[in-house]
């Protein structure tokens, strides 16, 4: 997902004449990319507006926890928005196979944005609304995001492209937890605090904590399942002429 590499292990398959195979089905073979893009855009359209004016009074979180809390939070949010956008583009098979230079540059930007996103999350996590449980969950998430991205960067520098692909898929799965967290939060509130409406209510705060874990642990389990499935795929599915990109 960065300079000199893509999420796929090899270059696009070639036909007998040496040219790239033009698959006509395109995104229709992988409709998940459309759903992923729509969900990401919808989430960003919801999450970003309160912070675009740089007005602390519009923030969805209490910002009086530390003098640096709001600046770090805004940096984390803006960098994370770019990170998510680049991640979706990295996973787009058509862009990856047809516009490799764009793919490389969005990969570089992804790695760069992972740094302020991860470090910002690490700082913000130390001021949790849901107590120590949420603090530990978000701290581990930040460290894992930084660690998987660094491992993916190291792998591509060593030209271990298969390892690079897997590490960067893990990285995006962790980054996408900010989206799934909203869904898990709604579910946890409905289960553990169905009558709670006050964000300051300890019951509501306690109900939010499980979503901090579920948002990235479930994503990571799904990613690991997908990676293992790809590794075990019969060799015939990787025969010449088959599209080797994400399926």
N, C-alpha and C positions, 0 to 999 in steps of 0.2 A: 504494500500500500504506500510505497514511497518511491524515491528515486531509483530508477533502473529496474523496477519490478512491478508486477501486478499481483492480484489476488490469485491468479491461476498459475499453475506450475510451469506451463509451457506456453509458447506462442500459439496463436490461433491455428487450428488444423489446416493443412494444405491439401489441395486436390492433386490429381496426377500431373497436372501441368505446372505445379509449383506455386500456384497462387492460393490465396486464402479461400476457404470454402465459404460461400455466401449463404448463410442459413436464412430462409425466407420467413420462418415463423417468428423470429426475433423475440420480443418481450412476451409473445403469446405462449411461449414454452415455459416462461418463468413469470407468471402473473403476480407472484409475490412482490416483485420489485415495485409494481404500481401501488399496491397496498402499503408497502413500507414508505414510499415517497409521500403518499397522501397523509398517512398518519403523522409523519415527521413534520410536514408543512402545517398541518392542522395544530399540532402541539406548539410549534414555534409561533404561530399566529395567536395562540392563546397566552403563551408564557412571556413573550417579549414586550408587548405594548407597555406594561406598567414601568418598565425600566428604560425605555427609549428616551424619555425626557430627563433622565438622571435626577429624578425627584425622589428623595428617600421616603417621603410621605406616601408615595404610590406603591411602595414595595409590598409584596404579599407576605413578607416575614418581618418580625420586629427587628429593627436595625440599630437599636440602642445598646447592643450587647458588647460592642468594642468600637473604638474610633475608626478602625480599619475595616469593620465588618461590611459596611455598605460598598465601599470601593472594591473590596475583594469579591463580594457577591456579584456585583455588576460585571467585573472582569470575567469571573467564572461563567456567568450566564451568556455573555456575548461570545466568548471563546467556545463555549459548549455548543452554541447555535451553529457556529461555523464547522465545528467538529462533526456534528450530526449531518449537516449538509454534505460535507466531504465524504463521510462514511457511506451515505446513500449512493453518491456518485461512484465511489469505489466499487460498490457491489453491483452496479449496473452493467450487465454483460455486454450490451451493445457499445457503450462508451469504452469499456475496457478493451474490447477486441478491435474496434474501428478507429478509436482516437487515443492511441496509447500515450501520446505526449500529454494530453489533457489528464489522462489517468495518472501519470507520474506526478504532475504538478499538484493535483488535488491530494495525492498521497503524501507529498511533502508537507502540504498545508495541514493535513490531518495530524501528522506527527508533531508539527510545531504547535498547533492549537491544543494538543493533548497536554502539553506542559502547564499552561495557565489554567486549563480546565481542571486537571488533577490536583495541582497545588492549591487552587482556589477552593476546591471541594474539601481538601484536607484541612484548610483553615476554618471554613464555615462549619465543618463537622464538629468542631470543638465547642460550638455554642448551640447544642441541640434543643429543639422544643419538646422532644419526646423523651428526654432523659438519657442515661448512660447506654441503654440498649440501642437507641438510635445513633448515639455518638460512635459506638463501636462499629456498627454496621456501615455507617457512612465513611468512617476512617478506613476500614478495610477496603471498601469500594474504591476510594481515591488511590490507595496504595496499589491495588490490583490493576487499575486503569493505567497508572504510570508504569507499573512493572510489565504488563503485557505489551504495551506499546514499545517500551524499551527493548523487550525481547524480540519483537518483530523487527525493529530497526537493526538490531545486532545480527539477526538472521539474514536479512537481505544484504547487509554489508559483507557477510561471509558467503553470500550467494547460495544460501540454503533456502531456496525459494518455497519449497513445500512447508517447511517449518515457519517461514515468514507468513505465508498465507494463513496458517492455523492460528498463529499468535495474534494477527491483526483481526481475524474474525472474532476471537475472544475479546479483544480490545473494544470492538464496536458493540458486541453484545453487552459489555459492561457500560459503555457510554449510553446505550439505548435504555438503560435502566431508569434514567430520568423520565422517560416517557411512560414506561410500564409502572413506575412508582405511583403515578396518578391513578391508574386503574386499581392497583392493589390498595391504595389508600382509601378509595371509595368503598371497596369490598370490606376492608377491616373496620371502617367506621360503621358500616351497616350491620356488621356482625357483633362488634364489641361495644359500640356506643351508638345504638340506633336512635336514641333520643337526645344525643349531644349536639349542641349548636355553637357553644362558646369555645373558641380555639384555646382559651386559657384554662378550660376545665381539665383537671388532671386525668379524668376518665378519657376524654377525647385525646389528650396527648399520649396516654398509654396505648390507645387503640391505633395511633399512627405508627408507633414503633415497629410492629411486625412488618409493615409495608416496606420499611427501609431495608429489611433483610430479603423479603420475597422479591423485591424489584430487581435485584441483581443475581441472587442465588438461582432463581428459576431460569433467568436468561442464560446464565453460565451452564446450567445443566442441559438446556436445550442445545446450546452451542457444542458442548462436548458430545452429546448424542449425535449431532449432525456430523461432526468431525470423524467419530468412530464409524458412522455409517458410510462415509465417503472412503475411509480406509479399507473397509470390508467389501466395497462394491466389487463385483466380479470383474476380472480383467477384460472380459469382452466388452464391458461398458466403456473401457478406456482405449478401445481399438482405434487405429488411424481413421480419420474421417468423422469421428464422433466429437461433438462439442464438449470440451472439457471444463467449461466454466461452471460457476455455481448453478446447481439444479435443485 
